[in-house]
Every structure is written in structure tokens, then in C-alpha cells.
């Protein structure tokens, strides 16, 4: 990932790991799987990319004015698909790889 996208991913990763740690301290069995290594060189600008970049082709369920309103009001007027910046099928597999490693490490 490059620049601001990578920085955003790092902030989200830290927040999700922190949330899992806090929840575990309260007695819940919870873990966080960090997929960052799986996506090295395969993010939005990767080769091959496993995360969608900007997607302008809408699906029947896309509602750009609603989907982007809170996340980014500026982008909402461009009619972008909610698929933008979300994993492709191959990217979902990379997330699954991270989850499977975490589960294997727990003996599950």
C-alpha cells in the first residue's frame, strides 16, 4: 500500500488489535488476525492487486449517495461503488489465510 492508504490500514490495524486486547482483558476469548503481510505488494496498487481501487461500475445494491455519505461526503457525489477499496475474491482469500494462521496457532 502507498502513503495515506497504508497509513490508514496501520491505524485501523492498531485500533482493532487494541480492541481485541481490551476485550480479552475482560475475560472474552477473542483474537485479532493481522493480514498485512498477506497483502504485501497486492493491495490497491499492487501487482497483482487483490483490493479494488476506485470502482465506478455500480451493482444493483450500490447506493453511492448513502454508502459514501458518512465515510466520505466528497466521494459520495461521484457515484462510486461500495466495492471501492474492498477486497476482490482473491483478497478475501488473503484475509482467510491470516485467520487460518491465527487459528492454527491456537491449535484449532
C-alpha positions as CSV (number, residue, x, y, z in Angstrom):
1,X,0.0,0.0,0.0
2,X,1.1,3.5,-0.6
3,X,1.1,6.6,1.6
4,X,-2.3,7.5,3.1
5,X,-3.9,4.2,2.3
6,X,-1.1,2.3,4.1
7,X,-1.2,4.8,7.0
8,X,-5.0,4.3,7.3
9,X,-4.5,0.5,7.3
10,X,-1.9,0.8,10.0
11,X,-4.2,2.9,12.2
12,X,-7.1,0.5,11.7
13,X,-4.9,-2.5,12.5
14,X,-3.7,-0.9,15.7
15,X,-7.2,0.0,16.7
16,X,-8.6,-3.5,16.0
17,X,-5.7,-5.2,17.8
18,X,-6.2,-2.8,20.8
19,X,-9.9,-3.6,20.9
20,X,-9.2,-7.3,20.9
21,X,-6.6,-6.9,23.6
22,X,-9.1,-4.9,25.8
23,X,-11.8,-7.4,25.3
24,X,-9.5,-10.3,26.2
25,X,-8.6,-8.5,29.4
26,X,-12.3,-8.5,30.3
27,X,-12.3,-12.3,30.0
28,X,-13.6,-12.9,26.5
29,X,-11.8,-15.3,24.2
30,X,-11.0,-13.1,21.2
31,X,-8.1,-12.8,18.8
32,X,-7.1,-10.5,16.0
33,X,-5.6,-11.8,12.8
34,X,-3.3,-9.2,11.1
35,X,-3.4,-9.7,7.3
36,X,-0.8,-7.0,6.5
37,X,1.9,-9.4,5.4
38,X,-0.5,-11.3,3.2
39,X,-1.3,-8.1,1.2
40,X,2.4,-7.0,0.7
41,X,2.6,-6.0,-2.9
42,X,-1.0,-7.0,-3.5
43,X,-3.0,-4.0,-2.3
44,X,-4.8,-1.4,-4.4
45,X,-1.7,-0.5,-6.4
46,X,-0.1,-4.0,-6.2
47,X,0.7,-6.5,-8.9
48,X,-1.5,-8.4,-8.8
49,X,-3.9,-6.2,-6.9
50,X,-6.2,-8.0,-4.5
51,X,-8.0,-4.9,-3.3
52,X,-10.3,-2.9,-5.6
53,X,-9.2,0.6,-6.4
54,X,-11.9,3.1,-7.4
55,X,-14.9,1.2,-8.9
56,X,-17.3,3.2,-10.9
57,X,-19.4,0.3,-12.3
58,X,-22.4,0.0,-9.9
59,X,-24.2,-3.1,-8.8
60,X,-27.9,-3.3,-8.1
61,X,-27.2,-2.9,-4.3
62,X,-24.9,0.1,-4.7
63,X,-26.3,3.4,-3.3
64,X,-23.4,5.8,-3.6
65,X,-25.1,8.8,-2.0
66,X,-25.9,6.7,1.0
67,X,-22.9,4.4,1.0
68,X,-20.3,7.2,0.9
69,X,-22.3,9.9,2.8
70,X,-20.7,9.3,6.2
71,X,-17.4,7.8,5.1
72,X,-16.5,10.5,2.7
73,X,-19.2,13.1,1.6
74,X,-16.9,14.4,-1.1
75,X,-16.7,11.0,-2.8
76,X,-20.5,10.4,-2.5
77,X,-21.2,12.7,-5.4
78,X,-19.0,10.7,-7.8
79,X,-21.2,7.6,-7.9
80,X,-18.6,5.1,-6.7
81,X,-19.4,1.5,-6.0
82,X,-19.2,0.3,-2.4
83,X,-16.7,-2.2,-3.8
84,X,-14.1,0.6,-4.0
85,X,-11.2,-0.2,-1.6
86,X,-12.7,-3.5,-0.6
87,X,-11.2,-6.9,-1.3
88,X,-11.6,-8.8,-4.5
89,X,-12.3,-12.6,-4.3
90,X,-8.6,-13.2,-4.2
91,X,-8.3,-10.6,-1.4
92,X,-10.9,-12.4,0.7
93,X,-8.7,-15.5,0.4
94,X,-5.7,-13.5,1.8
95,X,-7.9,-12.5,4.8
96,X,-8.8,-16.1,5.2
97,X,-5.1,-17.1,5.2
98,X,-4.4,-14.7,8.1
99,X,-7.4,-16.1,10.0
100,X,-6.3,-19.7,9.4
101,X,-2.8,-19.0,10.7
102,X,-4.2,-17.4,13.8
103,X,-6.5,-20.4,14.4
104,X,-3.7,-22.9,13.7
105,X,-1.5,-21.1,16.3
106,X,-4.3,-21.7,18.8
107,X,-4.5,-25.4,18.0
108,X,-7.9,-25.1,16.4
